[in-house]
Amino acid sequence: MLVVSIDKAGNGVAVKLSQNARVDPEKLMSYLARNEGASFSPSGILRVEIGNEGPITAARQALEEVRAS
């Protein structure tokens, strides 16, 4: 998966994905349904809330769950 940037945003992180990022649409929709504070914008930004794990771990876990095989 190609990540352009990871930025702290409010109580979460914003992960900017490149246009060539391999994201499984079904996994993405499932992830968004399970994580109430998460969102994905048409411009390729995945926003994830931070729990106790910290921003980098939260971003890594989200990316692992939505990447295409």
C-alpha positions in Angstrom: 0.0 0.0 0.0 1.4 3.4 -0.9 1.0 6.0 1.9 1.7 9.7 1.0 1.4 11.0 4.6 0.1 10.4 8.1 -1.0 13.4 10.0 -2.5 13.9 13.5 -6.0 15.3 13.1 -8.1 16.1 16.2 -8.6 12.9 18.1 -7.3 10.7 15.3 -5.0 10.4 12.3 -5.5 11.2 8.6 -3.8 8.8 6.3 -3.4 10.1 2.7 -3.1 7.2 0.2 -1.6 7.5 -3.2 -3.7 7.1 -6.3 -2.0 3.7 -6.8 -2.8 2.4 -3.3 -4.3 -1.1 -3.4 -7.4 -1.0 -1.2 -10.0 -3.7 -1.2 -13.4 -1.9 -1.4 -15.2 -4.6 0.5 -12.6 -4.6 3.3 -12.8 -0.8 3.4 -16.6 -0.7 3.7 -16.4 -3.4 6.4 -13.8 -1.5 8.3 -15.8 1.8 8.1 -19.0 0.0 9.3 -17.1 -1.5 12.3 -15.3 1.7 13.3 -17.9 4.5 13.9 -15.3 7.3 14.0 -13.5 6.2 10.7 -14.2 7.8 7.3 -12.7 7.7 3.8 -12.8 10.6 1.4 -12.9 10.6 -2.4 -9.5 12.2 -2.4 -8.0 9.1 -0.7 -7.8 10.2 2.9 -8.6 7.5 5.6 -9.4 9.1 8.9 -9.1 6.9 12.0 -9.8 7.7 15.6 -6.9 7.0 18.1 -7.6 4.7 21.0 -5.1 3.7 23.7 -2.7 2.4 21.0 -1.4 5.7 19.8 -1.5 7.3 16.3 1.1 5.2 14.4 -0.4 1.9 15.7 -3.9 3.1 14.9 -2.9 4.0 11.3 -1.0 0.7 10.8 -3.9 -1.4 12.1 -6.4 0.4 9.8 -4.2 0.0 6.8 -3.6 -3.7 7.4 -7.4 -4.2 7.6 -8.2 -2.4 4.3 -5.3 -3.4 2.0 -6.0 -5.6 -1.0 -4.4 -9.1 -0.9 
